Amino acid sequence: MEPGDPIEPSLRGYGQESPWPLERELGMRWYGTAVPGIGGRLRESPEDFVVEEVASAPGTEGDYLVVRLAKRNWEQQHLVKEIARRLGISHRRITWAGTKDRRAVTTQLLSLYRVTEEQVRQVSLRDVTLEPVGRAREGLALGQLEGNRFGIQIRGCDPQDLRERVARVAEGVAAGIPNYYGIQRFGVIRPITHAVGEAILREEWERAVLIYIARSFLQEPEGIRAARDAFQESRDVRLALREFPVHLAYERAMLHHLQAAPGDYPGALRVLPPRLLSLFVSAFQSWLFNMLLSRRMGSGTPPTEPVPGDLIFFGDGKSDAVSAANLPAARLQVTRGRAQTALFIPGDDFGAHPGYDTAPLEELLGPRGIGAESFRQASAFVGTAYAGTVRRMLLFPAVTVQVENDSVHLAFTLSAGEYATTVCREFMKTDPLQMI
């Protein structure tokens, strides 16, 4: 089954089906609510998308200075490199727990190895504030946060029955919506990271490089699309280096490598920053989850009702497979809010709970020739462990809403690894390109 392939028409969904090809390709097949969308647009200004990281307070000792970073309209990787340049240190000495949106106003923690408060106070950047708040013995790592608080303004909504529709969607959202990985996980302008990850898992190095350099999208400027298309057709590295603009630094670095070492596609991938290279396979894992969740939601039984072959996930991080024998107990745990239905995403360990229904997973991976060894070799190639993980099927956010004329303000909190746009899409039900 390829991305975007249709799910059997006889299967009904939990809410209603998305009509948008991009969402379907990324596995975001269903909405959790059947209320008509309000339309509208996100991020008309950075102030329309406010994110505040929720994290434990740091300590007072250690080699890492912990600072609170407030930024407006900055891409995070670019900003970190600029902060490092101003401090005169390697950007690898700066770490963080969560990556925040660019077109937004965001607050989060950074950890800086062997940097003083006085050095930080000397850094002055437009729309950036750095405030020392403590110290730590270890640097922050991705995922090491409790969650994020969001304040989001949706403008230009359909005014017809707006208050009623917003209230009905908010009620449905609180009752559970699909916990999809959002479009940002796959690339905002060019949603390709999962496709590169699949090629790496299949050891199709040339294909991985060509997807990254040459796959074009309509939302890109015409000149960049033309340069990508020309390289896809000709594979002329010298011509591409003349046509690719300077700001496409990663593509140009790969092209320079291919110019010096023709045909060394694995080497071209390795010129990418380790953090970026590691994202590709994990993005494929995210795509797998979205596809599996869409299949489960189209199965005829909503994810609020566990069935044999599901997993249930407990608040302490433990999970268990649902069987015919333990089904009544599993349903009771879910009904009482002690557990939630969940799905397994394979990694280099590839193990799943005995009794978990792996047939849908095998249908997706089997034709692609991807198995346990694929993840192990990818881990060795990238230098990152890709452990299997369990992720709950549904979100249950309590959303506070305010409606004024044709604008809707949403306020809610999500746990780490959950996407605000997944909540927004339930209200908007519009072209996903309006939400990035």
Backbone hydrogen bonds, N-H to C=O, Kabsch-Sander energy under -0.5 kcal/mol:
donor,donor_aa,acceptor,acceptor_aa,energy
4,G,24,R,-0.8
5,D,2,E,-2.4
11,L,8,E,-1.9
15,G,31,Y,-0.7
16,Q,31,Y,-0.6
18,S,29,R,-2.9
24,R,20,W,-2.2
25,E,21,P,-2.6
26,L,22,L,-1.7
27,G,24,R,-1.3
28,M,23,E,-2.8
29,R,27,G,-1.7
31,Y,16,Q,-3.3
38,I,427,F,-2.8
39,G,428,M,-1.9
40,G,156,G,-0.5
41,R,155,R,-2.4
42,L,434,Q,-2.0
48,D,45,S,-2.1
49,F,46,P,-1.9
50,V,151,G,-2.6
51,V,105,V,-2.5
52,E,149,R,-2.6
53,E,107,T,-2.6
54,V,147,G,-3.1
55,A,53,E,-0.6
59,G,135,R,-1.1
64,Y,136,A,-2.4
65,L,63,D,-0.6
65,L,112,L,-2.8
66,V,64,Y,-0.5
66,V,134,G,-2.8
67,V,65,L,-0.5
67,V,110,L,-2.5
68,R,131,E,-3.1
69,L,67,V,-0.7
69,L,108,Q,-3.4
70,A,68,R,-0.6
70,A,129,T,-2.5
71,K,106,T,-2.4
72,R,127,D,-1.6
73,N,102,R,-0.5
73,N,104,A,-2.3
74,W,102,R,-0.6
79,L,75,E,-2.4
80,V,76,Q,-2.8
81,K,77,Q,-2.1
82,E,78,H,-1.9
83,I,79,L,-2.8
84,A,80,V,-2.6
85,R,81,K,-2.2
86,R,82,E,-2.3
87,L,83,I,-1.9
88,G,84,A,-1.3
89,I,84,A,-2.3
93,R,90,S,-1.9
94,I,91,H,-1.6
95,T,111,S,-2.3
97,A,109,L,-0.6
104,A,102,R,-2.3
105,V,46,P,-0.7
105,V,49,F,-2.4
106,T,71,K,-2.3
106,T,104,A,-0.6
107,T,51,V,-2.0
108,Q,69,L,-2.3
110,L,67,V,-2.5
111,S,95,T,-2.5
112,L,65,L,-2.5
113,Y,93,R,-2.5
114,R,63,D,-3.0
115,V,112,L,-0.8
120,V,116,T,-1.8
121,R,117,E,-2.3
122,Q,118,E,-0.8
122,Q,119,Q,-0.8
123,V,120,V,-1.7
128,V,125,L,-1.5
129,T,70,A,-2.6
131,E,68,R,-2.0
133,V,66,V,-3.0
134,G,66,V,-1.2
135,R,59,G,-2.2
136,A,64,Y,-2.1
143,G,97,A,-3.5
144,Q,141,A,-2.2
145,L,143,G,-1.9
146,E,54,V,-2.0
147,G,54,V,-1.7
148,N,414,L,-2.5
149,R,52,E,-3.1
150,F,412,F,-3.0
151,G,50,V,-2.2
152,I,410,L,-2.9
153,Q,48,D,-2.8
154,I,152,I,-0.5
154,I,408,V,-3.2
155,R,41,R,-2.3
155,R,153,Q,-0.6
157,C,406,D,-3.0
158,D,38,I,-3.0
162,L,159,P,-1.6
165,R,161,D,-2.5
166,V,162,L,-2.7
167,A,163,R,-2.2
168,R,164,E,-2.2
169,V,165,R,-2.7
170,A,166,V,-2.6
171,E,167,A,-1.8
172,G,168,R,-2.0
173,V,169,V,-3.1
174,A,170,A,-2.0
175,A,171,E,-1.0
176,G,173,V,-1.5
177,I,395,L,-2.1
179,N,393,M,-3.2
180,Y,178,P,-1.4
185,R,182,G,-1.7
186,F,183,I,-2.0
187,G,183,I,-0.7
187,G,184,Q,-0.6
192,I,186,F,-1.0
192,I,190,R,-2.1
193,T,186,F,-1.9
196,V,192,I,-2.3
197,G,193,T,-2.2
198,E,194,H,-2.3
199,A,195,A,-1.9
200,I,196,V,-2.1
201,L,197,G,-2.4
202,R,198,E,-1.8
203,E,200,I,-1.5
204,E,199,A,-3.1
205,W,203,E,-1.1
208,A,204,E,-2.2
209,V,205,W,-2.2
210,L,206,E,-2.7
211,I,207,R,-2.5
212,Y,208,A,-1.9
213,I,209,V,-2.8
214,A,210,L,-2.8
215,R,210,L,-0.7
215,R,211,I,-1.1
216,S,214,A,-0.6
220,E,217,F,-2.0
225,R,221,P,-2.3
226,A,222,E,-2.5
227,A,223,G,-1.9
228,R,224,I,-2.5
229,D,225,R,-2.8
230,A,226,A,-2.4
231,F,227,A,-1.9
232,Q,228,R,-2.4
233,E,229,D,-1.8
234,S,230,A,-2.9
235,R,231,F,-2.3
237,V,235,R,-1.0
240,A,236,D,-2.2
241,L,237,V,-2.3
242,R,238,R,-1.2
243,E,239,L,-1.7
244,F,240,A,-3.3
248,L,245,P,-1.6
249,A,247,H,-1.8
252,R,248,L,-2.3
253,A,249,A,-2.2
254,M,250,Y,-2.0
255,L,251,E,-2.3
256,H,252,R,-2.7
257,H,253,A,-1.8
258,L,254,M,-2.2
259,Q,255,L,-2.2
260,A,256,H,-2.0
261,A,257,H,-2.8
264,D,261,A,-2.2
265,Y,263,G,-1.9
268,A,264,D,-1.7
269,L,265,Y,-1.9
270,R,266,P,-1.8
271,V,267,G,-0.7
271,V,268,A,-0.7
272,L,269,L,-1.6
276,L,273,P,-0.5
277,L,273,P,-2.7
278,S,274,P,-2.3
279,L,275,R,-0.7
279,L,276,L,-1.0
280,F,276,L,-0.7
280,F,277,L,-0.8
281,V,277,L,-0.5
282,S,278,S,-1.0
283,A,279,L,-2.2
284,F,280,F,-1.7
285,Q,281,V,-2.0
286,S,282,S,-1.9
287,W,283,A,-2.4
288,L,284,F,-2.5
289,F,285,Q,-2.1
290,N,286,S,-2.4
291,M,287,W,-2.6
292,L,288,L,-2.8
293,L,289,F,-2.9
294,S,290,N,-2.3
295,R,291,M,-2.1
296,R,292,L,-2.4
297,M,293,L,-2.6
298,G,294,S,-1.5
299,S,296,R,-1.2
300,G,12,R,-0.8
305,E,302,P,-2.4
309,G,322,V,-2.8
310,D,307,V,-2.4
311,L,342,A,-1.3
312,I,320,D,-2.6
313,F,340,Q,-3.8
314,F,318,K,-3.4
315,G,338,R,-0.8
317,G,314,F,-2.0
320,D,312,I,-2.0
322,V,310,D,-2.8
327,L,323,S,-0.8
330,A,326,N,-2.7
331,R,327,L,-2.7
332,L,328,P,-1.8
333,Q,329,A,-2.3
334,V,330,A,-2.2
335,T,331,R,-2.7
336,R,332,L,-2.1
337,G,334,V,-1.5
338,R,333,Q,-2.4
339,A,333,Q,-1.1
340,Q,313,F,-2.1
342,A,311,L,-2.5
343,L,391,R,-2.5
345,I,389,T,-3.3
348,D,386,Y,-3.4
356,Y,353,H,-2.2
357,D,309,G,-2.2
358,T,356,Y,-1.0
362,E,358,T,-2.7
363,E,359,A,-2.2
364,L,360,P,-1.4
365,L,361,L,-2.5
366,G,362,E,-2.8
368,R,365,L,-0.7
369,G,365,L,-0.6
369,G,366,G,-1.8
370,I,365,L,-1.9
371,G,369,G,-0.5
375,F,371,G,-1.5
376,R,372,A,-1.9
377,Q,373,E,-2.8
378,A,374,S,-2.0
379,S,375,F,-2.2
380,A,376,R,-2.0
381,F,377,Q,-2.5
382,V,378,A,-2.8
383,G,379,S,-2.4
384,T,379,S,-0.9
387,A,385,A,-0.6
389,T,345,I,-2.3
391,R,343,L,-2.4
393,M,341,T,-2.6
394,L,341,T,-0.5
395,L,177,I,-2.9
399,V,397,P,-0.8
400,T,398,A,-0.5
400,T,411,A,-2.7
401,V,399,V,-0.5
402,Q,409,H,-1.9
404,E,407,S,-2.7
407,S,404,E,-2.3
408,V,154,I,-2.5
409,H,402,Q,-3.1
410,L,152,I,-3.1
411,A,400,T,-1.9
412,F,150,F,-1.5
414,L,148,N,-2.4
416,A,146,E,-0.9
418,E,415,S,-1.6
422,T,419,Y,-0.7
423,V,419,Y,-0.8
423,V,420,A,-0.7
424,C,420,A,-2.5
425,R,421,T,-2.5
426,E,422,T,-0.6
426,E,423,V,-0.9
427,F,423,V,-1.0
427,F,424,C,-0.6
428,M,424,C,-2.7
429,K,425,R,-2.2
434,Q,431,D,-2.6
435,M,432,P,-1.8
436,I,433,L,-0.6
